[in-house]
């Protein structure tokens, strides 16, 4: 099965480019595969992965912790799951999320448990 995904592309983008790039990928027939976040010294690194014909295209962006970024739920509605997860577990701030659980998507023992700063 791993042979199916032979090509993986990582494209570094600026947060301001996110919505335009995501809209372009949707128009080209890509589907949202996943989104993930990790804490880095500069803030957060976020990767949105898209698939078309067994080729992955990953949009990679870094943001400072205090920066608020646009949600991609206006383009790919199911991204609300990933973005609520990033919000609850890391403290990533999103603008205009289509379905925002306001920090209550997961029941956690403390706010943003995967952000070591908190």
VMD Tcl script that builds the backbone (N, CA, C; Angstrom):
set m [mol new atoms 354]
animate dup $m
set s [atomselect $m all]
$s set {name element resname resid chain x y z} {
  {N N UNK 1 A 0.820 -1.200 0.000}
  {CA C UNK 1 A 0.000 0.000 0.000}
  {C C UNK 1 A 0.864 1.265 0.000}
  {N N UNK 2 A 1.980 1.244 0.700}
  {CA C UNK 2 A 2.839 2.429 0.773}
  {C C UNK 2 A 3.355 2.836 -0.599}
  {N N UNK 3 A 3.437 1.882 -1.517}
  {CA C UNK 3 A 3.931 2.204 -2.853}
  {C C UNK 3 A 3.008 3.173 -3.593}
  {N N UNK 4 A 1.747 3.226 -3.196}
  {CA C UNK 4 A 0.806 4.114 -3.869}
  {C C UNK 4 A 1.198 5.581 -3.722}
  {N N UNK 5 A 1.749 5.928 -2.555}
  {CA C UNK 5 A 2.117 7.314 -2.306}
  {C C UNK 5 A 3.610 7.475 -2.559}
  {N N UNK 6 A 3.968 7.615 -3.825}
  {CA C UNK 6 A 5.366 7.685 -4.214}
  {C C UNK 6 A 5.928 9.093 -4.144}
  {N N UNK 7 A 5.076 10.074 -4.265}
  {CA C UNK 7 A 5.543 11.450 -4.309}
  {C C UNK 7 A 4.901 12.232 -3.166}
  {N N UNK 8 A 5.734 12.902 -2.398}
  {CA C UNK 8 A 5.248 13.800 -1.363}
  {C C UNK 8 A 5.954 15.135 -1.549}
  {N N UNK 9 A 5.169 16.166 -1.671}
  {CA C UNK 9 A 5.712 17.503 -1.871}
  {C C UNK 9 A 5.387 18.361 -0.658}
  {N N UNK 10 A 6.394 19.066 -0.163}
  {CA C UNK 10 A 6.191 20.020 0.913}
  {C C UNK 10 A 6.431 21.412 0.351}
  {N N UNK 11 A 5.424 22.260 0.490}
  {CA C UNK 11 A 5.508 23.620 -0.021}
  {C C UNK 11 A 5.381 24.574 1.163}
  {N N UNK 12 A 6.443 25.316 1.420}
  {CA C UNK 12 A 6.416 26.304 2.502}
  {C C UNK 12 A 5.656 27.532 2.023}
  {N N UNK 13 A 4.694 27.961 2.824}
  {CA C UNK 13 A 3.910 29.149 2.480}
  {C C UNK 13 A 3.848 30.078 3.680}
  {N N UNK 14 A 3.477 31.304 3.413}
  {CA C UNK 14 A 3.228 32.287 4.468}
  {C C UNK 14 A 1.763 32.160 4.889}
  {N N UNK 15 A 1.443 32.446 6.134}
  {CA C UNK 15 A 0.042 32.354 6.575}
  {C C UNK 15 A -0.926 33.137 5.690}
  {N N UNK 16 A -0.514 34.279 5.180}
  {CA C UNK 16 A -1.393 35.095 4.330}
  {C C UNK 16 A -1.720 34.416 3.005}
  {N N UNK 17 A -0.941 33.421 2.596}
  {CA C UNK 17 A -1.159 32.707 1.342}
  {C C UNK 17 A -2.085 31.497 1.503}
  {N N UNK 18 A -2.373 31.112 2.720}
  {CA C UNK 18 A -3.060 29.852 2.981}
  {C C UNK 18 A -4.373 29.702 2.220}
  {N N UNK 19 A -5.285 30.627 2.355}
  {CA C UNK 19 A -6.608 30.473 1.738}
  {C C UNK 19 A -6.504 30.424 0.221}
  {N N UNK 20 A -5.706 31.293 -0.373}
  {CA C UNK 20 A -5.545 31.283 -1.828}
  {C C UNK 20 A -5.000 29.938 -2.314}
  {N N UNK 21 A -3.986 29.418 -1.645}
  {CA C UNK 21 A -3.395 28.133 -2.038}
  {C C UNK 21 A -4.405 27.003 -1.885}
  {N N UNK 22 A -5.159 27.015 -0.790}
  {CA C UNK 22 A -6.160 25.974 -0.542}
  {C C UNK 22 A -7.273 26.044 -1.592}
  {N N UNK 23 A -7.702 27.237 -1.944}
  {CA C UNK 23 A -8.719 27.392 -2.989}
  {C C UNK 23 A -8.207 26.863 -4.330}
  {N N UNK 24 A -6.948 27.133 -4.636}
  {CA C UNK 24 A -6.355 26.633 -5.874}
  {C C UNK 24 A -6.338 25.102 -5.892}
  {N N UNK 25 A -5.958 24.501 -4.775}
  {CA C UNK 25 A -5.907 23.039 -4.701}
  {C C UNK 25 A -7.299 22.431 -4.857}
  {N N UNK 26 A -8.282 23.047 -4.246}
  {CA C UNK 26 A -9.668 22.563 -4.381}
  {C C UNK 26 A -10.095 22.628 -5.849}
  {N N UNK 27 A -9.791 23.732 -6.512}
  {CA C UNK 27 A -10.164 23.899 -7.920}
  {C C UNK 27 A -9.451 22.880 -8.816}
  {N N UNK 28 A -8.265 22.436 -8.395}
  {CA C UNK 28 A -7.506 21.451 -9.170}
  {C C UNK 28 A -7.932 20.016 -8.858}
  {N N UNK 29 A -8.868 19.835 -7.937}
  {CA C UNK 29 A -9.380 18.506 -7.639}
  {C C UNK 29 A -8.706 17.779 -6.493}
  {N N UNK 30 A -7.937 18.484 -5.694}
  {CA C UNK 30 A -7.311 17.857 -4.526}
  {C C UNK 30 A -8.336 17.674 -3.417}
  {N N UNK 31 A -8.154 16.623 -2.635}
  {CA C UNK 31 A -8.979 16.412 -1.446}
  {C C UNK 31 A -8.119 16.652 -0.220}
  {N N UNK 32 A -8.744 17.107 0.866}
  {CA C UNK 32 A -8.033 17.292 2.123}
  {C C UNK 32 A -7.769 15.925 2.727}
  {N N UNK 33 A -6.524 15.648 3.048}
  {CA C UNK 33 A -6.159 14.372 3.652}
  {C C UNK 33 A -6.035 14.455 5.151}
  {N N UNK 34 A -5.378 15.494 5.631}
  {CA C UNK 34 A -5.193 15.671 7.066}
  {C C UNK 34 A -4.568 17.028 7.327}
  {N N UNK 35 A -4.551 17.396 8.583}
  {CA C UNK 35 A -3.846 18.591 9.024}
  {C C UNK 35 A -3.243 18.278 10.382}
  {N N UNK 36 A -2.071 18.825 10.632}
  {CA C UNK 36 A -1.433 18.563 11.924}
  {C C UNK 36 A -0.648 19.792 12.358}
  {N N UNK 37 A -0.298 19.766 13.622}
  {CA C UNK 37 A 0.402 20.888 14.232}
  {C C UNK 37 A 1.470 20.334 15.167}
  {N N UNK 38 A 2.527 21.077 15.314}
  {CA C UNK 38 A 3.526 20.764 16.329}
  {C C UNK 38 A 4.053 22.074 16.903}
  {N N UNK 39 A 4.465 22.018 18.134}
  {CA C UNK 39 A 5.027 23.184 18.804}
  {C C UNK 39 A 6.501 23.273 18.423}
  {N N UNK 40 A 6.916 24.442 17.979}
  {CA C UNK 40 A 8.318 24.714 17.667}
  {C C UNK 40 A 8.735 25.962 18.434}
  {N N UNK 41 A 10.023 26.217 18.483}
  {CA C UNK 41 A 10.507 27.349 19.284}
  {C C UNK 41 A 9.909 28.684 18.838}
  {N N UNK 42 A 9.625 28.836 17.528}
  {CA C UNK 42 A 9.067 30.094 17.011}
  {C C UNK 42 A 7.563 30.203 17.235}
  {N N UNK 43 A 6.911 29.132 17.626}
  {CA C UNK 43 A 5.452 29.134 17.791}
  {C C UNK 43 A 4.882 27.789 17.402}
  {N N UNK 44 A 4.214 27.743 16.232}
  {CA C UNK 44 A 3.610 26.505 15.752}
  {C C UNK 44 A 4.003 26.254 14.302}
  {N N UNK 45 A 4.176 24.976 13.976}
  {CA C UNK 45 A 4.320 24.563 12.593}
  {C C UNK 45 A 3.061 23.775 12.250}
  {N N UNK 46 A 2.399 24.178 11.180}
  {CA C UNK 46 A 1.141 23.551 10.764}
  {C C UNK 46 A 1.324 23.002 9.358}
  {N N UNK 47 A 0.832 21.793 9.143}
  {CA C UNK 47 A 0.893 21.168 7.825}
  {C C UNK 47 A -0.511 20.723 7.436}
  {N N UNK 48 A -0.963 21.189 6.283}
  {CA C UNK 48 A -2.209 20.727 5.674}
  {C C UNK 48 A -1.809 19.826 4.506}
  {N N UNK 49 A -2.311 18.587 4.490}
  {CA C UNK 49 A -1.960 17.628 3.434}
  {C C UNK 49 A -3.147 17.389 2.512}
  {N N UNK 50 A -2.860 17.398 1.220}
  {CA C UNK 50 A -3.885 17.215 0.193}
  {C C UNK 50 A -3.445 16.089 -0.740}
  {N N UNK 51 A -4.423 15.377 -1.297}
  {CA C UNK 51 A -4.141 14.235 -2.164}
  {C C UNK 51 A -4.867 14.376 -3.490}
  {N N UNK 52 A -4.153 14.005 -4.540}
  {CA C UNK 52 A -4.771 13.891 -5.864}
  {C C UNK 52 A -3.995 12.825 -6.618}
  {N N UNK 53 A -4.696 11.797 -7.074}
  {CA C UNK 53 A -4.074 10.723 -7.844}
  {C C UNK 53 A -2.870 10.113 -7.128}
  {N N UNK 54 A -3.018 9.881 -5.838}
  {CA C UNK 54 A -1.983 9.242 -5.011}
  {C C UNK 54 A -0.703 10.062 -4.885}
  {N N UNK 55 A -0.827 11.347 -5.054}
  {CA C UNK 55 A 0.290 12.256 -4.837}
  {C C UNK 55 A -0.097 13.211 -3.717}
  {N N UNK 56 A 0.756 13.303 -2.710}
  {CA C UNK 56 A 0.489 14.198 -1.596}
  {C C UNK 56 A 1.150 15.550 -1.823}
  {N N UNK 57 A 0.408 16.580 -1.513}
  {CA C UNK 57 A 0.932 17.939 -1.524}
  {C C UNK 57 A 0.679 18.506 -0.133}
  {N N UNK 58 A 1.743 18.904 0.531}
  {CA C UNK 58 A 1.663 19.381 1.905}
  {C C UNK 58 A 1.990 20.865 1.958}
  {N N UNK 59 A 1.053 21.649 2.449}
  {CA C UNK 59 A 1.301 23.077 2.677}
  {C C UNK 59 A 1.804 23.225 4.106}
  {N N UNK 60 A 2.964 23.817 4.241}
  {CA C UNK 60 A 3.622 23.936 5.543}
  {C C UNK 60 A 3.779 25.404 5.891}
  {N N UNK 61 A 3.300 25.788 7.070}
  {CA C UNK 61 A 3.457 27.170 7.500}
  {C C UNK 61 A 3.828 27.224 8.964}
  {N N UNK 62 A 4.525 28.263 9.315}
  {CA C UNK 62 A 4.908 28.510 10.705}
  {C C UNK 62 A 4.315 29.834 11.139}
  {N N UNK 63 A 3.829 29.847 12.378}
  {CA C UNK 63 A 3.246 31.072 12.911}
  {C C UNK 63 A 3.706 31.268 14.349}
  {N N UNK 64 A 3.817 32.507 14.782}
  {CA C UNK 64 A 4.064 32.764 16.202}
  {C C UNK 64 A 2.835 32.345 17.015}
  {N N UNK 65 A 3.024 32.002 18.269}
  {CA C UNK 65 A 1.908 31.546 19.109}
  {C C UNK 65 A 0.753 32.527 19.163}
  {N N UNK 66 A 1.043 33.804 19.183}
  {CA C UNK 66 A -0.017 34.800 19.346}
  {C C UNK 66 A -0.761 35.121 18.042}
  {N N UNK 67 A -0.241 34.649 16.908}
  {CA C UNK 67 A -0.865 34.967 15.618}
  {C C UNK 67 A -2.142 34.159 15.398}
  {N N UNK 68 A -3.130 34.809 14.832}
  {CA C UNK 68 A -4.390 34.162 14.473}
  {C C UNK 68 A -4.372 33.948 12.959}
  {N N UNK 69 A -4.707 32.730 12.519}
  {CA C UNK 69 A -4.700 32.456 11.083}
  {C C UNK 69 A -6.116 32.131 10.604}
  {N N UNK 70 A -6.303 32.269 9.308}
  {CA C UNK 70 A -7.606 31.973 8.710}
  {C C UNK 70 A -7.859 30.473 8.720}
  {N N UNK 71 A -9.072 30.110 9.046}
  {CA C UNK 71 A -9.510 28.726 8.956}
  {C C UNK 71 A -9.725 28.369 7.492}
  {N N UNK 72 A -9.459 27.117 7.141}
  {CA C UNK 72 A -9.733 26.681 5.774}
  {C C UNK 72 A -11.116 26.028 5.659}
  {N N UNK 73 A -11.919 26.097 6.715}
  {CA C UNK 73 A -13.238 25.447 6.696}
  {C C UNK 73 A -14.191 26.072 5.682}
  {N N UNK 74 A -13.922 27.274 5.236}
  {CA C UNK 74 A -14.737 27.881 4.185}
  {C C UNK 74 A -14.515 27.218 2.830}
  {N N UNK 75 A -13.401 26.500 2.701}
  {CA C UNK 75 A -13.062 25.802 1.463}
  {C C UNK 75 A -13.258 24.293 1.642}
  {N N UNK 76 A -12.718 23.768 2.712}
  {CA C UNK 76 A -12.853 22.344 3.061}
  {C C UNK 76 A -13.524 22.277 4.434}
  {N N UNK 77 A -14.835 22.159 4.451}
  {CA C UNK 77 A -15.589 22.192 5.701}
  {C C UNK 77 A -15.113 21.158 6.716}
  {N N UNK 78 A -14.774 19.924 6.312}
  {CA C UNK 78 A -14.345 18.936 7.309}
  {C C UNK 78 A -13.070 19.308 8.065}
  {N N UNK 79 A -12.371 20.338 7.645}
  {CA C UNK 79 A -11.168 20.772 8.359}
  {C C UNK 79 A -11.503 21.245 9.774}
  {N N UNK 80 A -12.787 21.442 10.084}
  {CA C UNK 80 A -13.152 21.881 11.434}
  {C C UNK 80 A -12.646 20.896 12.482}
  {N N UNK 81 A -12.573 19.621 12.135}
  {CA C UNK 81 A -12.088 18.612 13.087}
  {C C UNK 81 A -10.620 18.882 13.421}
  {N N UNK 82 A -9.798 19.036 12.406}
  {CA C UNK 82 A -8.363 19.266 12.611}
  {C C UNK 82 A -8.104 20.602 13.297}
  {N N UNK 83 A -8.824 21.622 12.876}
  {CA C UNK 83 A -8.569 22.949 13.436}
  {C C UNK 83 A -9.037 23.053 14.887}
  {N N UNK 84 A -10.149 22.418 15.235}
  {CA C UNK 84 A -10.561 22.391 16.638}
  {C C UNK 84 A -9.555 21.612 17.484}
  {N N UNK 85 A -9.015 20.546 16.916}
  {CA C UNK 85 A -7.987 19.776 17.619}
  {C C UNK 85 A -6.757 20.644 17.887}
  {N N UNK 86 A -6.285 21.373 16.861}
  {CA C UNK 86 A -5.122 22.245 17.032}
  {C C UNK 86 A -5.409 23.336 18.059}
  {N N UNK 87 A -6.622 23.850 18.037}
  {CA C UNK 87 A -7.024 24.893 18.979}
  {C C UNK 87 A -7.018 24.358 20.409}
  {N N UNK 88 A -7.631 23.190 20.615}
  {CA C UNK 88 A -7.750 22.639 21.965}
  {C C UNK 88 A -6.431 22.122 22.526}
  {N N UNK 89 A -5.661 21.435 21.707}
  {CA C UNK 89 A -4.465 20.771 22.214}
  {C C UNK 89 A -3.217 21.641 22.206}
  {N N UNK 90 A -3.142 22.614 21.287}
  {CA C UNK 90 A -1.958 23.453 21.176}
  {C C UNK 90 A -2.208 24.924 21.492}
  {N N UNK 91 A -3.428 25.394 21.279}
  {CA C UNK 91 A -3.718 26.810 21.472}
  {C C UNK 91 A -3.621 27.631 20.205}
  {N N UNK 92 A -3.655 26.981 19.037}
  {CA C UNK 92 A -3.638 27.717 17.765}
  {C C UNK 92 A -4.937 28.512 17.649}
  {N N UNK 93 A -4.827 29.740 17.184}
  {CA C UNK 93 A -5.987 30.628 17.055}
  {C C UNK 93 A -6.400 30.733 15.586}
  {N N UNK 94 A -7.676 30.444 15.311}
  {CA C UNK 94 A -8.202 30.493 13.949}
  {C C UNK 94 A -9.272 31.566 13.831}
  {N N UNK 95 A -9.304 32.225 12.670}
  {CA C UNK 95 A -10.359 33.184 12.335}
  {C C UNK 95 A -11.383 32.492 11.450}
  {N N UNK 96 A -12.638 32.728 11.706}
  {CA C UNK 96 A -13.744 32.309 10.836}
  {C C UNK 96 A -13.856 30.791 10.655}
  {N N UNK 97 A -13.670 30.043 11.742}
  {CA C UNK 97 A -13.855 28.603 11.680}
  {C C UNK 97 A -15.344 28.302 11.542}
  {N N UNK 98 A -15.722 27.472 10.576}
  {CA C UNK 98 A -17.135 27.185 10.296}
  {C C UNK 98 A -17.848 26.543 11.480}
  {N N UNK 99 A -17.161 25.696 12.216}
  {CA C UNK 99 A -17.730 25.059 13.403}
  {C C UNK 99 A -16.664 25.086 14.477}
  {N N UNK 100 A -16.806 26.017 15.411}
  {CA C UNK 100 A -15.805 26.239 16.448}
  {C C UNK 100 A -16.365 25.779 17.789}
  {N N UNK 101 A -15.740 24.774 18.360}
  {CA C UNK 101 A -16.175 24.258 19.658}
  {C C UNK 101 A -15.662 25.114 20.812}
  {N N UNK 102 A -14.938 26.167 20.524}
  {CA C UNK 102 A -14.503 27.117 21.543}
  {C C UNK 102 A -13.677 26.510 22.662}
  {N N UNK 103 A -12.802 25.573 22.309}
  {CA C UNK 103 A -11.961 24.951 23.329}
  {C C UNK 103 A -12.594 23.751 23.998}
  {N N UNK 104 A -13.741 23.294 23.502}
  {CA C UNK 104 A -14.446 22.164 24.126}
  {C C UNK 104 A -14.618 20.974 23.183}
  {N N UNK 105 A -13.773 20.863 22.170}
  {CA C UNK 105 A -13.853 19.739 21.243}
  {C C UNK 105 A -13.398 18.455 21.939}
  {N N UNK 106 A -12.358 18.577 22.760}
  {CA C UNK 106 A -11.859 17.473 23.574}
  {C C UNK 106 A -12.074 17.775 25.039}
  {N N UNK 107 A -12.268 16.756 25.817}
  {CA C UNK 107 A -12.313 16.914 27.267}
  {C C UNK 107 A -10.895 16.642 27.754}
  {N N UNK 108 A -10.212 17.690 28.177}
  {CA C UNK 108 A -8.818 17.573 28.597}
  {C C UNK 108 A -8.664 18.037 30.042}
  {N N UNK 109 A -7.614 17.545 30.698}
  {CA C UNK 109 A -7.399 17.881 32.107}
  {C C UNK 109 A -6.895 19.301 32.298}
  {N N UNK 110 A -6.267 19.862 31.270}
  {CA C UNK 110 A -5.821 21.260 31.321}
  {C C UNK 110 A -5.879 21.827 29.917}
  {N N UNK 111 A -5.988 23.130 29.825}
  {CA C UNK 111 A -6.062 23.784 28.513}
  {C C UNK 111 A -4.756 23.573 27.747}
  {N N UNK 112 A -4.864 23.368 26.457}
  {CA C UNK 112 A -3.751 23.180 25.518}
  {C C UNK 112 A -2.631 22.284 26.082}
  {N N UNK 113 A -2.959 21.020 26.369}
  {CA C UNK 113 A -1.984 20.134 27.010}
  {C C UNK 113 A -0.741 19.819 26.177}
  {N N UNK 114 A -0.801 19.997 24.844}
  {CA C UNK 114 A 0.366 19.678 24.029}
  {C C UNK 114 A 1.226 20.902 23.749}
  {N N UNK 115 A 0.935 21.981 24.429}
  {CA C UNK 115 A 1.758 23.176 24.329}
  {C C UNK 115 A 2.542 23.280 25.634}
  {N N UNK 116 A 3.822 22.932 25.609}
  {CA C UNK 116 A 4.595 22.898 26.856}
  {C C UNK 116 A 4.712 24.245 27.557}
  {N N UNK 117 A 4.407 25.327 26.871}
  {CA C UNK 117 A 4.488 26.653 27.478}
  {C C UNK 117 A 3.411 26.830 28.556}
  {N N UNK 118 A 2.265 26.200 28.341}
  {CA C UNK 118 A 1.132 26.370 29.273}
  {C C UNK 118 A 1.266 25.491 30.505}
}
mol reanalyze $m
mol bondsrecalc $m
mol representation Tube
mol addrep $m
